[in-house]
Amino acid sequence: MNPPKILKQTREIQRPPTLQEKINKPYSFKKECTGKIFRKALKIGLQLPESRRPELAGMTDDPNYCPYHRIISHPIED
């Protein structure tokens, strides 16, 4: 984990963003395109780390299956 950043001008410590802030962060693409972008990245060679929960890796039919984390937790759009 990266240490907190210190802002040069004010010498204040910048806290890491909360989960809610990360979820609400605006991106340059629509949220609905996330799955398509992910599949394209896999197709051109994105290497994922080994799954920490291989017993869940095959449960791809579950609506909360995340192909990036390869577990049932949230859809890839989130």
Residue pairs with C-beta under 8 A, 6 or more apart in sequence:
4 13
4 14
4 15
4 16
5 13
5 14
6 12
6 13
6 14
7 13
7 14
17 25
23 78
29 37
31 77
32 77
34 76
34 77
35 67
35 76
35 77
38 46
38 67
38 68
38 76
42 48
48 68
48 70
51 57
51 69
51 70
51 71
52 71
53 70
53 71
54 70
56 65
56 70
56 71
56 72
57 70
57 71
59 65
59 72
60 67
62 72
63 75
64 72
64 73
64 74
64 75
65 71
65 72
65 75
66 72
66 73
66 74
66 75
66 76
67 76
68 76
